[in-house]
Amino acid sequence: MRDLLTLPAVWVLAAVAAVFAALSPQFLTAGNLINVLIQSSAVGIVATGMTFVLLTAGIDLSVGSVMFLGAAVCGVLVGGGWPWWAGAVAMLAVGPACGLLHGLAITRLGLTPFVVTLSSLFVIRGLGLWVSRTRAMNLPDDFRQLATERVLGVPVPVWLFGVVLLASQWVVGRTRFGRHVLAVGHDAAAARKAGLDVGGVLVRVYLICGACAALGGLVALAQLSAVSPTFGRDREFDAIAAAVLGGASLFGGRGNVLPGVLVGAVTIQTVYNGLNLIDADPYSYPVITGGVVFLAVLADSLRNRLRGGRP
């Protein structure tokens, strides 16, 4: 609880919620708050994978494109007569495959994560456009059940988000691999001298990030029940913003999954939801969202400087 209350993003979320509650009476209704949580699930799952990468002082700019390629593969298979669950499985396989390629390119070829994932942002999206022939594809109603079904009264996307959060927090905070991830992010050279398999750690975190991108894409696709050429576009920025809002350092070695990613994802989605409710100009969305993220990161940076920590 103490960590939660000292997280700047919590206070930013409270302030944002208070503003939208004052501007729109619909904002604080139970139905809308549940919708915010459901809509936060996709970006939150992707942001969880992004957090693993950020903890190693890396970055993955391709997650939005990975989401689209997986969706394109799923749409083509389902449209070709495959059962919806087979398309979903194929989509989930695309993410780890892309993540594995990123990890190998970074560790075996010595390329920087920024260059590798920036390049694959365009290559993977181009591959997705080729697979889908740039056409929109509607999915059967059975596919949408993943977004509408409830278990014990809780929507399935929220269950998936919760499981990913808890499992990831356990990995980061309770396992040897989690300690190795933090050690690599803090000082990769020192970790290598200490005998850690730095390359193996990096391959696994990018594989995890790819898997989370695929699962987050599946959740988002189920909510839309259609594949469009713009699916997943710019979602990498939402994922990075949610992770950084949650306290993950872009310099590596610092951050957590809970409560960080949960608060960050809900904050991002709250901004989008509130702007939609007050019928704001769509062109203002990135400006306002960017301002909110900047304030939260600035507050976190100032807090760490006062404590004598790294920014």
Sequence and secondary structure as in RCSB ss.txt:
>XXXX:A:sequence
MRDLLTLPAVWVLAAVAAVFAALSPQFLTAGNLINVLIQSSAVGIVATGMTFVLLTAGIDLSVGSVMFLGAAVCG
VLVGGGWPWWAGAVAMLAVGPACGLLHGLAITRLGLTPFVVTLSSLFVIRGLGLWVSRTRAMNLPDDFRQLATER
VLGVPVPVWLFGVVLLASQWVVGRTRFGRHVLAVGHDAAAARKAGLDVGGVLVRVYLICGACAALGGLVALAQLS
AVSPTFGRDREFDAIAAAVLGGASLFGGRGNVLPGVLVGAVTIQTVYNGLNLIDADPYSYPVITGGVVFLAVLAD
SLRNRLRGGRP
>XXXX:A:secstr
 HHHHT HHHHHHHHHHHHHHHH TTTTSHHHHHHHHHHHHHHHHHHHHHHHHHHTT   TTHHHHHHHHHHHHH
HHHHTT  HHHHHHHHHHHHHHHHHHHHHHHHHS   HHHHHHHHHHHHHHHHHHHHTT  EE  HHHHHHHH E
ETTEEHHHHHHHHHHHHHHHHHHHSHHHHHHHHHHH HHHHHHTT  HHHHHHHHHHHHHHHHHHHHHHHHHHH 
EE TTTTTTHHHHHHHHHHHTT  TTSS   STTHHHHHHHHHHHHHHHHHHTT  GGGHHHHHHHHHHHHHHHH
HHHHHHTT   
